[in-house]
Amino acid sequence: MRTLMAVLIALALGGIADAAPTKVTWHGHAAFEIVTPRGAVLLLDPWLGNPQNPAAQGGKNPLDAVTKVDYILLTHGHFDHVGEAVAIGKKTGAKLVSGFELGNQLVNRLGYPANQVGFDTLMGIGGEIAIAGGEVKVTMVPAVHSSGVDVPGDSGRKSDTVYGGSPAGFVIAIQDGPTIYDTGDTAYFSDMHMIGDDHKIDLVLVNIGGHFGMEPFWAAKAAEASNAKLVVPMHWKTFPILTQDESPFLKILDSVRIRHHVMKPGETLVYEGKTPKL
């Protein structure tokens, strides 16, 4: 019996040791790419044409670098988050994970392929879905923001803004990998403590740009509330109106001994299990 138990433990530990890493790449602004240990590719708020993205600089088309995407996750409907979602969906066959209203607007008004959007991936606040064959669990959590979708206008107008449903954040729990909280563009709200307590966050992606999202002071409060093991700032410096200097945010985190890492656009953060290689 002891020998059998030892073999089972060794096999289990060997499986953990042999698991492939999780890779998190920042493409600038709020656009992140996650590659899971089994190779599923998730794109979060894929505005790949943002000026921070190295793949969009020098006249390059960022879609040329996109080869495989299995799921596109949208926190809300603003242009700097929807980005090239429709074009990517058409190119790769990616399924859309979003709020119900936002998903319908993308299909009906912007042409996202209807057969890649359905009740299996459309969600509401507080809902959970399993994707990538059960390797990934996605929970949609509240966000305090807005969610209009820019669509082709009527009567000669260049564009109209239509209802995009409730804005959201995502908690993404990856088997044999980290649990990641993408705050979206939310303002700070006290129930962020509940999100942190309930989900045991390994990595939080927190907007620090101010004006349309959290000012650095409140972003630091949100990072602390999430109780994440590592904090990565996003949604800053892309436009002149946004926060240009991350140091006030980092200084607050340092004062309360919260670990952080400032990613460069195009950088990939590698996780072995729940541990980042920094």
Residue pairs with C-beta under 8 A, 6 or more apart in sequence:
16 176
16 273
19 37
19 176
19 272
19 273
20 37
20 38
20 39
21 37
21 177
21 270
21 271
21 272
21 277
22 34
22 35
22 36
22 37
22 174
22 176
22 177
22 178
22 270
22 271
23 33
23 34
23 35
23 268
23 269
23 270
23 271
24 32
24 33
24 34
24 180
24 203
24 268
24 269
24 270
24 271
25 32
25 33
25 34
25 35
25 266
25 267
25 268
25 269
26 32
26 232
26 234
26 263
26 264
26 265
26 266
26 267
26 269
27 33
27 46
27 48
27 50
27 52
27 53
27 55
27 62
27 265
27 266
28 50
28 51
28 52
28 53
28 54
28 56
28 238
28 265
28 266
29 45
29 47
29 50
29 52
29 53
29 80
29 234
29 235
29 238
30 44
30 45
30 47
30 75
30 80
30 81
30 184
30 185
30 205
30 207
30 234
30 235
31 43
31 44
31 45
31 46
31 47
31 48
31 50
31 53
31 83
32 43
32 44
32 45
32 182
32 205
32 234
33 41
33 42
33 43
33 44
34 41
34 42
34 43
34 44
34 172
34 174
34 180
35 41
35 42
36 42
36 132
36 135
36 136
36 174
36 175
36 177
37 135
37 174
37 175
37 176
37 177
38 132
38 133
38 135
40 70
40 71
40 131
40 132
40 133
40 135
40 136
41 68
41 69
41 70
41 71
42 69
42 70
42 71
42 72
42 73
42 132
42 136
42 172
43 69
43 71
43 72
43 73
43 85
43 88
43 94
44 73
44 75
44 170
44 182
44 205
45 73
45 74
45 75
45 80
45 81
45 82
45 83
45 182
45 184
46 72
46 83
46 84
46 85
46 88
47 79
47 80
47 81
47 82
47 83
47 84
48 55
48 56
48 62
48 63
48 66
48 83
48 84
48 88
49 56
49 62
49 83
49 84
50 56
50 80
50 83
50 238
51 57
51 238
52 237
52 238
52 265
53 62
53 265
53 266
54 265
54 266
55 62
55 64
55 65
55 266
56 62
62 84
63 84
63 87
63 88
63 91
66 88
66 91
66 92
67 92
68 92
69 88
69 89
69 92
69 94
70 92
70 94
70 95
70 131
70 132
71 94
71 95
71 96
71 97
71 121
71 131
71 132
72 85
72 88
72 89
72 94
72 95
72 96
72 97
73 97
73 98
73 138
73 170
73 172
73 182
74 81
74 82
74 85
74 96
74 97
74 98
74 99
74 102
74 106
75 81
75 143
75 167
75 168
75 169
75 170
75 182
75 184
75 185
76 99
76 102
76 143
76 145
76 146
76 147
76 164
76 165
76 167
76 168
76 184
76 185
77 102
77 105
77 147
77 148
77 149
77 150
77 164
77 165
78 146
78 147
78 148
78 149
78 164
78 185
79 150
80 238
81 184
81 185
82 106
82 110
82 149
85 96
85 106
85 112
86 106
86 110
86 111
86 112
88 94
89 96
89 112
89 113
89 116
90 111
90 112
90 113
93 113
93 116
94 116
95 116
95 117
95 118
95 120
95 121
95 131
96 103
96 106
96 112
96 116
96 117
96 121
96 122
97 121
97 122
97 123
97 129
97 131
97 138
97 170
98 106
98 121
98 122
98 123
98 165
99 122
99 123
99 124
99 125
99 140
99 147
99 164
99 165
99 166
99 168
100 122
100 123
100 124
100 165
101 163
101 164
101 165
101 166
102 147
102 149
102 164
102 165
103 112
103 117
103 121
103 122
104 117
105 149
105 151
105 162
105 163
105 164
105 165
106 112
106 117
106 149
107 113
107 114
107 117
109 149
109 151
109 152
109 162
110 149
110 151
120 129
121 129
121 131
123 129
123 138
123 140
123 168
124 140
124 166
125 140
125 141
125 142
125 166
125 168
126 139
126 140
126 141
127 139
127 140
128 137
128 138
128 139
128 140
129 137
129 138
130 136
130 137
130 138
131 137
131 138
134 175
135 174
135 175
136 172
136 173
136 174
136 175
137 172
137 173
138 170
138 171
138 172
138 173
139 170
139 171
139 172
139 173
139 199
140 168
140 169
140 170
141 168
141 169
141 170
141 171
141 181
141 195
142 166
142 168
142 169
142 186
142 189
142 191
143 166
143 167
143 168
143 169
143 183
143 184
143 185
143 186
144 167
144 186
144 187
144 188
144 189
145 167
145 184
145 185
145 186
145 187
145 213
146 167
147 163
147 164
147 165
147 166
147 167
148 161
148 162
148 163
148 164
149 161
149 162
149 163
149 164
150 159
150 160
150 161
151 159
151 160
151 161
151 162
152 159
152 160
153 159
153 160
154 160
167 184
167 185
167 186
168 184
169 181
169 182
169 183
169 184
169 186
169 195
170 180
170 181
170 182
170 184
171 179
171 180
171 181
171 182
171 195
171 199
171 201
172 179
172 180
172 181
172 182
173 179
173 180
173 199
174 180
176 273
177 271
177 273
177 274
178 202
178 203
178 271
178 273
178 274
178 276
179 199
179 200
179 201
179 202
179 203
179 274
180 201
180 202
180 203
180 204
180 205
181 195
181 196
181 199
181 201
181 203
181 204
181 205
181 226
181 228
182 205
183 204
183 205
183 206
183 207
183 222
183 226
184 207
185 207
185 212
185 213
185 235
186 207
186 213
186 214
186 222
187 213
187 214
187 218
188 214
188 218
188 219
188 221
188 222
188 225
190 225
192 222
192 225
192 226
193 225
193 227
195 201
195 225
195 226
196 225
196 226
196 227
196 228
197 227
200 227
201 226
201 227
201 228
201 229
202 228
202 229
202 230
202 271
202 274
203 228
203 229
203 230
203 231
203 232
203 269
203 271
203 276
204 222
204 223
204 226
204 228
204 230
204 231
204 232
205 232
205 234
206 214
206 219
206 222
206 223
206 226
206 231
206 232
206 233
206 234
207 213
207 214
207 219
207 233
207 234
207 235
207 236
208 214
208 215
208 216
208 219
208 233
208 234
208 235
208 236
208 243
208 246
208 249
209 235
209 236
209 237
209 238
209 242
209 243
210 216
210 236
210 242
210 243
211 241
211 242
212 242
213 219
213 235
214 222
215 243
216 243
216 246
216 248
216 249
216 252
217 248
217 249
217 252
219 233
219 249
220 249
220 252
220 253
220 256
220 258
223 231
223 253
223 258
223 260
224 253
224 256
224 258
228 258
229 259
229 274
230 259
230 260
230 261
230 276
231 253
231 258
231 259
231 260
231 261
232 260
232 261
232 262
232 263
232 269
233 246
233 249
233 250
233 260
233 262
235 242
236 242
236 243
236 244
236 246
237 243
237 244
237 246
243 249
246 262
250 260
250 262
253 259
253 260
254 260
261 269
261 276
261 278
263 269
269 276
269 277
269 278
270 276
270 277
271 277
